């Protein structure tokens, strides 16, 4: 059941990235910048990214009330997300 939920949340990220590209970001620098602007609605972090990146971005997300989703690589979508950079966000507004 947990894997089904995870597949759905990561699919939402990929759908947003494909359709409304100005409302999805990925990669450490872009996501960090979006978090600093308070633009991130949902932060996606792969379990496999470096712990220090995960901690830093989580702290920024908590300051702005962004939802945080930790993504495993147990699903095809999770592995695909990790291969994309393992760091992504759906934005409240375009930046």
DOBAKE-843617 format. One line per 10 residues: number of its first residue (from 0); their letters; for each residue x, y, z of N, C-alpha, C. Coordinates in steps of 0.2 Angstrom, whole numbers, plus 5000, padded with zeros to 4 digits. Example, Ala and Ser with C-alpha at 12.3 -4.5 7.8 and 13.67 -1.06 7.14 Angstrom:
2
0	AS	5066/4972/5039/5062/4978/5039/5066/4984/5039  5064/4989/5035/5068/4995/5036/5064/5000/5039 .
***
This chain:
95
0	XXXXXXXXXX	5004/4994/5000/5000/5000/5000/5004/5006/5000  5010/5006/5004/5014/5012/5004/5017/5013/4997  5019/5008/4993/5022/5009/4987/5017/5012/4982  5011/5010/4983/5006/5013/4978/5005/5020/4979  5005/5022/4986/5005/5029/4987/5011/5033/4985  5017/5030/4985/5023/5033/4983/5023/5034/4975  5020/5029/4972/5020/5029/4965/5015/5035/4963  5010/5036/4966/5005/5041/4964/5008/5048/4965  5012/5049/4971/5015/5056/4972/5020/5057/4967  5024/5052/4966/5030/5054/4961/5027/5055/4954 .
10	XXXXXXXXXX	5021/5051/4952/5018/5052/4946/5016/5059/4945  5013/5062/4951/5011/5069/4951/5016/5074/4949  5022/5072/4952/5028/5076/4950/5030/5076/4943  5030/5070/4940/5032/5069/4933/5026/5072/4928  5020/5072/4930/5015/5075/4926/5015/5082/4926  5017/5085/4932/5017/5092/4932/5023/5094/4928  5029/5091/4929/5035/5092/4925/5034/5092/4917  5030/5087/4915/5028/5086/4908/5023/5092/4905  5018/5093/4910/5013/5098/4907/5014/5105/4909  5015/5106/4915/5016/5113/4917/5023/5114/4920 .
20	XXXXXXXXXX	5028/5115/4915/5035/5115/4917/5037/5120/4921  5033/5126/4921/5035/5131/4925/5033/5130/4932  5029/5125/4934/5027/5123/4941/5031/5117/4943  5036/5115/4940/5040/5109/4943/5047/5111/4942  5051/5109/4947/5059/5110/4946/5062/5104/4949  5068/5103/4947/5072/5098/4949/5079/5100/4949  5083/5096/4953/5090/5098/4954/5091/5102/4960  5097/5101/4963/5099/5104/4970/5098/5111/4969  5102/5115/4965/5102/5122/4964/5095/5125/4963  5091/5122/4958/5085/5125/4956/5080/5124/4962 .
30	XXXXXXXXXX	5080/5118/4965/5075/5117/4971/5077/5121/4977  5083/5122/4978/5085/5126/4984/5083/5134/4983  5084/5136/4977/5082/5143/4975/5074/5144/4976  5071/5139/4974/5063/5139/4974/5061/5139/4981  5064/5135/4985/5063/5135/4993/5064/5141/4996  5070/5144/4994/5072/5151/4997/5066/5156/4995  5063/5156/4990/5058/5160/4988/5051/5159/4991  5051/5153/4994/5045/5151/4997/5040/5148/4992  5042/5146/4986/5038/5144/4980/5036/5137/4980  5040/5133/4984/5038/5125/4984/5032/5123/4988 .
40	XXXXXXXXXX	5028/5120/4985/5022/5117/4988/5024/5110/4991  5027/5106/4987/5029/5099/4989/5036/5098/4986  5040/5096/4991/5047/5094/4990/5047/5087/4990  5051/5084/4984/5052/5077/4984/5059/5076/4984  5061/5071/4989/5068/5069/4990/5069/5062/4990  5074/5060/4986/5075/5052/4985/5079/5050/4992  5077/5044/4994/5081/5042/5000/5088/5041/4999  5090/5041/4992/5097/5039/4990/5101/5045/4990  5099/5051/4990/5103/5057/4989/5107/5058/4996  5112/5062/4995/5117/5063/5001/5113/5066/5007 .
50	XXXXXXXXXX	5114/5064/5013/5111/5065/5019/5111/5073/5020  5117/5076/5019/5117/5083/5020/5113/5087/5016  5112/5085/5009/5107/5089/5005/5100/5088/5007  5098/5082/5009/5092/5080/5012/5090/5084/5018  5095/5085/5023/5094/5089/5029/5093/5096/5027  5097/5099/5023/5097/5106/5021/5090/5108/5018  5088/5104/5013/5082/5106/5009/5076/5105/5014  5076/5100/5018/5071/5098/5023/5070/5104/5027  5075/5107/5030/5075/5113/5034/5072/5119/5031  5074/5120/5024/5071/5126/5021/5064/5125/5019 .
60	XXXXXXXXXX	5062/5118/5018/5055/5117/5016/5050/5118/5023  5053/5116/5028/5049/5117/5035/5048/5124/5036  5053/5128/5035/5052/5136/5036/5046/5139/5032  5045/5136/5026/5040/5139/5022/5033/5135/5021  5033/5129/5025/5027/5125/5026/5026/5121/5020  5031/5119/5016/5031/5115/5010/5030/5107/5013  5026/5104/5009/5025/5097/5011/5031/5093/5009  5034/5088/5012/5040/5084/5011/5038/5077/5009  5040/5075/5004/5039/5068/5002/5046/5064/5001  5047/5059/5005/5053/5055/5004/5052/5049/4999 .
70	XXXXXXXXXX	5055/5049/4994/5054/5044/4989/5059/5038/4989  5057/5032/4989/5062/5026/4989/5063/5025/4982  5068/5020/4981/5069/5018/4974/5066/5011/4973  5061/5009/4977/5058/5002/4977/5053/5002/4971  5052/5007/4968/5047/5007/4962/5051/5010/4956  5048/5008/4950/5051/5010/4944/5051/5018/4944  5046/5021/4946/5045/5028/4946/5050/5031/4951  5051/5028/4957/5056/5031/4962/5063/5030/4959  5065/5025/4955/5071/5024/4952/5072/5030/4947  5067/5031/4943/5067/5036/4938/5068/5043/4941 .
80	XXXXXXXXXX	5065/5044/4946/5066/5050/4950/5073/5051/4952  5076/5046/4955/5083/5046/4958/5087/5048/4952  5086/5044/4946/5091/5045/4940/5090/5052/4937  5084/5056/4939/5083/5063/4936/5087/5068/4941  5089/5066/4947/5093/5070/4952/5091/5068/4959  5085/5065/4960/5083/5063/4966/5080/5069/4970  5080/5075/4967/5078/5081/4971/5073/5085/4966  5067/5086/4969/5062/5090/4964/5057/5093/4968  5053/5097/4965/5048/5101/4969/5042/5103/4964  5036/5103/4967/5030/5106/4963/5029/5113/4966 .
90	XXXXX	5029/5118/4962/5028/5125/4965/5021/5127/4966  5021/5132/4970/5015/5135/4972/5013/5141/4966  5019/5143/4964/5019/5148/4958/5025/5148/4954  5025/5150/4948/5031/5150/4944/5036/5155/4946  5042/5153/4945/5048/5158/4947/5052/5159/4941 .
***
